[in-house]
Amino acid sequence: MPSHGPDATQLTRAERGWRAVPLLGWPLALGVAPLLLATGVPLCGFRHLTGQPCPLCGGTHACAALAQGDLMVAWQANPGLMPLFVIAAARAAQLAWEAWTGRRVTRWRIGPALWKAGGLFLIGSWALRLAGVL
């Protein structure tokens, strides 16, 4: 469980509610992804216009694979998104903890630096995909 530092602050009722909202996104994304894939509609305007994948191409396939518990297929769909999925899951757990306890986590907080590192990994893997390495 995340620990509270000595300067942890109490959250208002509204703040607690807003921390619970993102938790709805995970089941929604994992449940809707297979349905979107079944439509056959092109999901990426960038790829449709340029013929090249965007950094997020494969994200819907990755979510559908994760919904089925298939990590290897999710990795193959878009390896650059995997660290971001892990960061998002950790942040969702942190928000859930804060919503449950009503106190802001001050130690081991998922912050902008971690998101930037995940974004750099995504851009790097996209460059490798464009180069034909991945």
ABEGO torsion letter per residue (X at the ends): XBBBBAABBBBBAAAAAAAAAAAAAAAAAAAAAAAAAAAGBBABAAAAAAGBBBAABGAAAAAAAAAAGBAAAAAAABAAAAAAAAAAAAAAAAAAAAAAAGBBBABGBBBAAAAAAAAAAAAAAAAAAAAGAX
